[in-house]
Amino acid sequence: MNKLIYEVEEYTTLSGSQKKMLVLDTFKKIIDEQYGNSPDDYLEKQLLLSIIDYTVSQFIDTLFSAINGEMTFRKNKTNKTNKTKNNISNLFASLKKLFSCNKTK
């Protein structure tokens, strides 16, 4: 996602909303191309598309709010923070594994 956002930032004629839609549409296209129409594939595809619509969209907004200095962060030393960080790391590792594909030259 970082690479894609970086690449989309190069399109200076697009607004922030258009760039966000380009990122989301690209993810959706990748998912659509990776999954067939069997019942199992269809269900997994729909779940991933829901994640894109409801989670990644919000994540992008939050990411850019943080980048633009619109958010403040405070350090929290509780175990709850470490548990959340581990859960998020596991989620992204799973998503990365799911979306990885072999490039051929």
Long-range contacts (C-beta under 8 A, 24 or more apart in sequence): 1-27, 1-56, 5-60, 5-63, 16-64, 20-57, 20-60, 20-61, 23-60, 24-52, 24-53, 24-56, 24-57, 24-60, 27-52, 27-56, 28-52, 30-99, 34-99, 34-101, 48-98
